[in-house]
C-alpha cells in the first residue's frame, strides 16, 4: 500500500481536542495509520512526504443537506425546461465543483438516485462521497409538488433532476417508501411542511398526517435506515418528532418548547441558513419569482434565532447548505453563519464529525484519527481565526484528499 506523510501541519482533528501544532498524519492506502506530534520515525523509501508548514489540516468537509441535481435557481423551472440528459450532465458538473470546495462527502436530500453514488465510488466521475435519499416524498400540493395552482395534469415522477413522488394516504406513502428503499437509497426524505421555493404552499404549514409520517418511519426503520424531514413550523416538527423522524431539516420557525422537545427526542437539526441568505440577495437577478423570495425572507428572518434556540436547548446540530444552481458555489458560507452562534470550532465540528454521525459514518469519517478514511483537506490559514477561509477554496484549500487519493495539491 502507498504511504503518504503529511508533516509539519497544524491539525484540527474535530474530536473536540485543541489544535496540534507541528503534527504529522501517516496514511497507508485509503486510511489514516497514525496521527503524531514531533518525530515521525522511519518511513518506506517510496513514501510521499508533503510538507504542510503554515497550513491547517482538517477532516474533509461534509455537507449534510445538498441537492446535487438542483442545477438551476428554481427547481420548478429546471424540471420544465431541461432535458433529463442535460439535468444529469449539469448534476455531474455540480458534483465536481462540490469536491473542489473541499466537501469530500455530502448527504443528498432529494433528487439523484443511487447510480450517482455508484459512479463516484467506482471512479467514473469526480465528486464527493454520496449518501442519497432518491426521490423525495411529498403530498399533493406539498413542497415537492412543482405544479402551479393553475395546472391540472396528474403528478408524475421526473426521470432526472429533483425527482419526487407525490403520494397521499398511509398505503401510498408506505409503498413509496418501500420503492425508494428497493432502489437502494441510504435514507428517506419527506416533505413534512411547506417550502419557500414551491409554488402552492406557505412555510408555516404542516404536511402529511401523523399516521402517514409514522408509516414512512416504520418502513425506513424496518430497513435499517431513517427519515429526514423538511419542515419549519412547530406543528410540522412536532408531528415528525412524535413519529420518530431522525433529522429535522431547516426548522426556522421553531419555538423554545419545540427545541426542548427535539432534545428529548434525540432528533438532530440540520440548519441551512446560507440558502436563505443567498436567495434573498441573489434571487431576483437569477430570475427567482417574487413570491418565492417573500417566503425565503420569512425563513431568513428566523434562521439564526432558531439555531440559537436549538443550541441553547442542547440539540445535536449538523450543517447543510441546500443551495440551488449557481449559488451552490457558496456552500462553505454556512460554516461562517453557524459560527455566529456555535463559534468556529462548533461550526467546523458540525460540518465534519456531527454530519458523519448523521450519515452513520462516524467510525469512518468526520475526524482525523487512526483507522479513519483519509478524507482530508489542507487549508492555507487557520479556520479557528478566520472561518471564511473555506470560501476562498480555489486559492486557499491547498490539498484535497479523498480516501487516501490526492485530488488536488497546490503545494506540489
Beta strands, then each sheet from edge to edge (+ up, - down):
strand 1: 3-12
strand 2: 20-28
strand 3: 31-37
strand 4: 48-51
strand 5: 56-59
strand 6: 61-66
strand 7: 103-108
strand 8: 129-132
strand 9: 136-138
strand 10: 164-166
strand 11: 188-191
strand 12: 227-231
strand 13: 247-250
strand 14: 268-270
strand 15: 316-317
strand 16: 376-379
strand 17: 397-402
strand 18: 405-409
sheet 1: 3+ 2- 1+ 4+
sheet 2: 3+ 2- 1+ 5+ 16- 17+ 18-
sheet 3: 6+ 7+ 8+
sheet 4: 9+ 10+
sheet 5: 11+ 12+ 13+ 14+ 15+
end
